[in-house]
Amino acid sequence: MATATLTAGAPPARPAVPDTISTRRVIAFLAMVFGMFMAILDIQIVSASLAEIQAGLSASSDEIPWVQTAYLIAEVVMIPLSGFLSRMLSTRVLFTISAAGFTAASALAATATNIDQMIVYRAVQGFIGGGMIPSVFAAAFTIFPPSRRAVVSPMIGLVATLAPTIGPTVGGYISHAMSWHWLFLVNVVPGILVTTAAWTLIDFDKPNLKLFSKFDWWGLAGMAAFLGCMEYVLEEGPNNDWLQDQGVFICAIVMTIGGVLFFWRVFTAEEPIVDLKAFTNINFAFGSLFSFVIGIGLYGLTYLYPVFLGRIRGYDSMMIGEALFVSGLAMFFTAPISGILSNKMDPRLMMMVGFFGFATGTWWMTHLTADWDFYELLIRRSCAAVR
């Protein structure tokens, strides 16, 4: 990594992290990782069971995708906002509120009697739960010394990639064995435990309530309009001839205005909602770009596979889960190996191998036909997963 040079007016360097870590902080960190796992898992836990949810809520085929989309729109707004909130409220308060709110919204989603209620509850679940995801990455660099990060980083990466991959498998089994309501009820008990552990054990930092007076409300409004409307345009545009549809057209305008407002406030506000100065570090910028590319393949394909298997191949939720389990299994076994190799190999070489496998697997998937079954998907999914 490039060494940052201190300049006039720059904040003082963060104190060195001690080599010894208390058991209390390790347990707190594990609780945070599990909370992140639940939040990411719920993105895709419903994907293999959309048919059951659609039947239970009497929803149309156009409405049911919003069970996932509402969650993502809300979550994508909260994730960048959580950085500012964690500094203002502290990691302890933010994570506790996020875990408690996520648990309550999960219970509400299980009580939904129509698609409108489900969409609202899922949006609340995604927005509040989104605060748990970036908090884990920040905590890892706060409490662990550099000598331990080679082990911690692959563990977090495993959770972040494994959760959405096994989501359809877990969801398919739950809805097949019980009912779709348990896709959300399954979060309640673990959520209560994570909430309790977060409030009791997290002591990484202190709140800075003075930041509330500097909160950039216009920046928040611009970010919400920009990201939320962009998600809607990308979701509904392909199905409605893009800007020919009035709703998509209006959202595209709001997205543009929101984007201009958001970036203007980012560069002019005293305390911007998102600090883009981190992207001046070339390693961080390229790392974010690579994560973006991987995220497209991970989340995009994990969404498309259940749709293909359910609508084209006629699989039920359990069969879909079993078919997608192979990629989660591949990641589970290769993530620890990557952690070991990261201390012995050039990370750039490891990334080249990973991206080559990912590109090969996804390129093979471009030849997908209606006749493909489990064994045709097996090698392609495994190759894309081992990255």
C-alpha positions in Angstrom: 0.0 0.0 0.0 1.2 3.5 -0.7 2.4 5.5 2.3 0.2 8.5 2.9 2.0 11.8 3.4 0.8 14.1 6.1 -0.1 17.6 5.0 -1.1 20.8 6.7 -4.5 20.5 8.2 -4.6 16.7 7.9 -6.0 14.8 10.9 -3.4 13.2 13.2 -2.5 9.6 12.5 -4.6 6.9 14.3 -2.7 5.5 17.3 -1.0 2.1 16.6 -3.2 -0.9 17.3 -1.7 -3.0 20.1 -0.7 -6.6 19.2 -2.8 -8.0 22.1 -6.6 -8.1 21.7 -8.9 -8.7 24.6 -11.3 -11.6 24.5 -14.2 -9.1 25.0 -13.3 -7.3 21.7 -12.9 -10.6 19.8 -16.4 -11.8 20.9 -17.8 -8.4 20.1 -16.2 -8.5 16.6 -17.6 -12.0 16.0 -21.1 -10.8 17.0 -20.7 -8.0 14.5 -19.6 -10.4 11.7 -22.6 -12.6 12.4 -24.9 -9.5 12.2 -23.3 -8.6 8.9 -23.9 -12.2 7.7 -27.6 -11.9 8.5 -27.9 -8.6 6.7 -26.2 -9.8 3.5 -27.9 -13.2 3.7 -31.3 -11.6 3.6 -30.6 -10.0 0.2 -30.9 -13.4 -1.5 -32.6 -15.6 1.1 -35.9 -14.9 -0.6 -34.7 -15.5 -4.2 -35.4 -19.2 -4.3 -38.8 -18.8 -2.6 -40.3 -15.9 -4.6 -43.0 -18.2 -6.1 -44.1 -19.2 -2.6 -44.2 -15.6 -1.4 -46.0 -14.5 -4.5 -48.7 -17.1 -3.9 -49.0 -16.3 -0.2 -49.4 -12.6 -0.8 -51.4 -12.9 -4.1 -48.9 -10.7 -5.9 -48.3 -10.4 -9.6 -45.2 -11.4 -11.4 -44.3 -7.7 -11.8 -44.7 -6.9 -8.2 -42.8 -9.8 -6.6 -39.3 -8.8 -7.6 -39.8 -5.7 -5.4 -39.4 -8.0 -2.4 -35.7 -8.0 -3.2 -35.5 -4.6 -4.9 -37.0 -2.7 -2.0 -34.4 -4.2 0.3 -31.5 -3.3 -2.0 -32.7 0.3 -2.6 -32.9 1.0 1.1 -29.7 -0.8 1.9 -27.6 1.0 -0.8 -28.6 4.4 0.8 -27.7 3.3 4.3 -24.3 1.8 3.6 -22.5 5.1 2.7 -24.5 7.0 5.4 -23.3 4.6 8.1 -19.8 6.0 8.1 -20.9 9.4 9.3 -23.4 7.9 11.7 -20.8 5.7 13.3 -18.6 8.7 14.0 -21.5 10.7 15.4 -23.2 7.9 17.4 -20.3 5.5 17.9 -20.0 2.0 16.5 -21.8 0.6 19.6 -24.9 2.7 19.3 -25.2 2.4 15.5 -24.7 -1.3 15.4 -27.1 -2.0 18.3 -29.8 0.1 16.6 -29.1 -1.5 13.3 -29.3 -5.1 14.7 -32.4 -4.3 16.8 -34.2 -2.6 13.9 -33.3 -5.3 11.5 -34.7 -7.9 13.9 -37.9 -6.0 14.4 -38.4 -5.5 10.6 -37.8 -9.2 10.0 -40.6 -10.1 12.4 -42.9 -7.6 10.7 -42.1 -9.0 7.3 -43.3 -12.4 8.5 -46.7 -10.8 9.3 -47.2 -9.2 5.9 -50.6 -10.0 4.4 -50.2 -8.2 1.1 -47.4 -7.2 -1.2 -47.5 -3.5 -0.2 -46.8 -4.4 3.4 -44.0 -6.7 2.4 -42.3 -4.0 0.3 -42.4 -1.5 3.1 -41.2 -4.0 5.7 -38.4 -5.1 3.5 -37.3 -1.5 2.8 -37.2 -0.9 6.5 -35.2 -4.1 7.0 -32.7 -3.2 4.3 -32.2 0.4 5.4 -31.7 -0.3 9.1 -29.7 -3.5 8.6 -27.5 -1.8 6.1 -25.7 -0.1 8.9 -24.2 -3.4 10.1 -22.2 -4.2 6.9 -19.6 -1.4 6.7 -19.3 -1.2 10.5 -17.6 -4.7 10.5 -14.9 -3.6 8.0 -14.2 -0.4 9.9 -14.0 -2.4 13.2 -11.5 -4.9 11.7 -9.0 -2.1 11.0 -9.7 -0.4 14.3 -9.1 -3.3 16.7 -6.8 -5.7 14.9 -3.1 -5.0 14.4 -1.6 -5.3 10.9 -0.1 -8.7 11.7 -3.6 -10.1 12.2 -5.4 -8.6 9.3 -4.1 -11.2 6.8 -6.3 -13.7 8.7 -9.2 -11.3 9.5 -9.7 -9.9 6.1 -10.3 -13.3 4.3 -12.7 -14.2 7.1 -14.8 -11.1 6.5 -14.5 -11.6 2.7 -15.7 -15.2 3.1 -18.8 -14.0 5.1 -19.5 -11.2 2.6 -19.4 -13.5 -0.4 -20.7 -16.7 1.1 -23.8 -15.1 2.6 -25.6 -14.1 -0.6 -24.4 -17.2 -2.4 -25.9 -19.7 0.1 -28.9 -17.4 0.6 -31.0 -19.2 -2.0 -30.0 -22.6 -0.5 -30.9 -21.6 3.0 -34.1 -19.9 1.9 -35.1 -22.9 -0.3 -34.7 -25.3 2.5 -36.6 -23.2 5.0 -39.6 -22.4 2.8 -39.8 -26.1 1.7 -39.5 -27.5 5.2 -41.8 -24.9 6.9 -43.2 -21.9 5.1 -42.0 -18.6 3.6 -42.8 -16.8 6.8 -39.8 -18.5 8.4 -37.4 -16.8 5.9 -37.8 -13.8 8.2 -38.6 -15.3 11.5 -35.3 -17.2 11.4 -33.6 -13.8 12.1 -35.4 -13.0 15.3 -33.5 -15.1 17.9 -30.0 -14.5 16.4 -30.9 -10.8 16.0 -31.7 -10.5 19.7 -28.5 -12.2 20.6 -26.4 -9.9 18.3 -28.2 -6.8 19.6 -27.5 -7.8 23.2 -23.8 -8.6 22.4 -23.3 -5.4 20.5 -24.7 -3.2 23.3 -22.8 -5.1 26.0 -19.4 -5.7 24.4 -18.6 -3.1 21.8 -16.3 -0.4 23.1 -14.2 0.5 20.0 -14.8 4.2 19.9 -16.7 7.1 21.5 -19.6 9.2 20.1 -19.1 12.7 18.8 -22.6 14.2 19.1 -21.3 17.6 18.0 -21.3 16.3 14.4 -25.1 16.3 14.5 -25.1 20.1 14.1 -23.0 19.7 11.0 -25.1 16.9 9.5 -25.6 17.5 5.7 -29.3 17.0 5.2 -29.1 18.3 1.6 -26.4 15.8 0.9 -28.5 13.0 2.4 -31.5 14.0 0.3 -29.3 14.1 -2.8 -27.7 10.7 -2.1 -31.1 9.1 -1.4 -32.6 10.5 -4.6 -29.6 9.6 -6.7 -29.0 6.0 -5.4 -32.7 5.1 -4.9 -33.9 6.3 -8.2 -30.9 4.8 -10.0 -31.8 1.4 -8.5 -35.4 1.9 -9.7 -34.4 2.9 -13.2 -32.1 -0.1 -13.6 -34.7 -2.4 -12.2 -37.7 -1.2 -14.2 -36.1 0.3 -17.3 -35.4 -3.0 -19.2 -39.0 -4.1 -18.7 -40.6 -0.8 -19.7 -38.6 0.4 -22.7 -36.5 2.7 -20.5 -37.4 6.4 -20.8 -40.5 5.6 -22.8 -42.1 4.7 -19.5 -43.3 7.7 -17.5 -42.3 6.4 -14.1 -38.8 5.5 -15.3 -38.5 8.9 -17.0 -39.4 10.8 -13.9 -37.0 8.8 -11.8 -34.2 9.3 -14.3 -34.7 13.1 -13.9 -34.8 12.9 -10.1 -31.7 10.6 -10.2 -29.8 13.2 -12.3 -30.8 16.1 -10.0 -30.0 14.1 -6.9 -26.6 13.1 -8.3 -25.7 16.7 -9.0 -26.8 17.8 -5.6 -25.0 14.9 -3.9 -21.7 15.4 -5.5 -21.9 19.2 -5.1 -22.4 18.7 -1.3 -19.7 16.0 -1.1 -17.1 18.6 -2.3 -18.4 21.7 -0.5 -20.0 20.6 2.8 -17.9 20.9 6.0 -18.8 17.3 7.0 -20.0 15.5 3.8 -22.1 12.4 4.1 -19.5 10.5 2.1 -15.8 11.5 2.1 -14.6 10.8 -1.4 -11.0 11.8 -0.6 -10.2 8.2 0.1 -10.3 7.5 -3.6 -7.2 9.7 -4.1 -5.3 6.6 -2.9 -4.8 4.6 -6.1 -4.7 1.2 -4.3 -8.1 1.9 -2.6 -9.6 3.2 -5.8 -8.6 0.1 -7.8 -9.6 -2.1 -5.0 -13.1 -0.5 -4.9 -13.3 -0.9 -8.7 -12.4 -4.6 -8.5 -14.9 -5.1 -5.7 -17.6 -3.5 -7.8 -16.9 -5.8 -10.7 -17.0 -8.9 -8.4 -20.2 -7.6 -6.9 -21.9 -7.4 -10.2 -21.2 -11.0 -10.9 -21.9 -12.2 -7.4 -25.2 -10.5 -6.8 -26.3 -10.4 -10.4 -25.8 -14.1 -11.1 -27.1 -15.2 -7.7 -30.3 -13.4 -8.6 -30.6 -14.7 -12.1 -29.9 -18.4 -11.4 -33.0 -18.9 -9.2 -35.2 -17.1 -11.7 -33.8 -19.4 -14.5 -34.2 -22.6 -12.5 -37.6 -21.7 -11.2 -39.3 -20.3 -14.4 -37.4 -22.2 -17.1 -36.5 -25.5 -15.5 -39.5 -25.6 -13.2 -37.5 -26.2 -10.0 -39.1 -25.8 -6.6 -37.5 -23.8 -3.8 -35.6 -26.8 -2.4 -34.3 -27.9 -5.7 -33.1 -24.4 -6.5 -31.3 -24.2 -3.2 -29.5 -27.5 -3.8 -28.5 -26.5 -7.3 -26.9 -23.3 -6.0 -25.2 -24.8 -3.0 -22.1 -25.9 -5.0 -20.8 -22.3 -5.3 -21.1 -21.6 -1.6 -19.3 -24.9 -0.9 -16.5 -23.9 -3.3 -16.1 -20.5 -1.6 -16.2 -22.1 1.9 -13.2 -24.4 1.1 -11.1 -21.9 -0.9 -11.4 -18.8 1.3 -9.1 -20.2 4.1 -6.6 -21.3 1.5 -6.5 -17.7 0.1 -5.9 -16.4 3.6 -2.8 -18.7 3.9 -1.6 -17.9 0.4 -1.9 -14.1 1.0 1.1 -14.3 3.3 3.2 -16.2 0.8 2.2 -14.9 -2.6 2.0 -11.5 -4.3 -1.6 -10.4 -3.8 -1.7 -9.1 -7.4 -1.0 -12.6 -8.7 -3.8 -14.0 -6.5 -6.1 -11.4 -7.8 -5.2 -12.3 -11.4 -5.9 -15.9 -10.8 -9.2 -15.1 -9.1 -10.4 -12.8 -11.8 -9.4 -15.2 -14.5 -11.5 -18.0 -12.9 -14.4 -15.6 -12.4 -14.3 -14.3 -16.0 -14.0 -17.9 -17.3 -17.0 -19.1 -15.3 -19.2 -16.1 -16.2 -18.2 -16.3 -19.9 -19.3 -20.0 -20.0 -22.6 -18.9 -18.6 -23.3 -16.8 -21.7 -23.9 -20.0 -23.5 -26.8 -20.9 -21.1 -29.8 -22.6 -22.8 -33.1 -23.8 -21.5 -31.8 -27.4 -21.5 -29.1 -26.7 -18.9 -29.5 -28.7 -15.7 -27.5 -29.1 -12.4 -24.5 -30.8 -14.0 -24.1 -28.2 -16.7 -24.1 -25.5 -14.1 -21.8 -27.3 -11.7 -18.4 -26.6 -13.3 -19.3 -23.1 -14.4 -20.6 -22.1 -10.9 -17.7 -23.6 -9.2 -15.2 -21.9 -11.5 -16.8 -18.5 -11.0 -17.0 -19.0 -7.2 -13.3 -19.9 -6.8 -12.1 -16.4 -7.2 
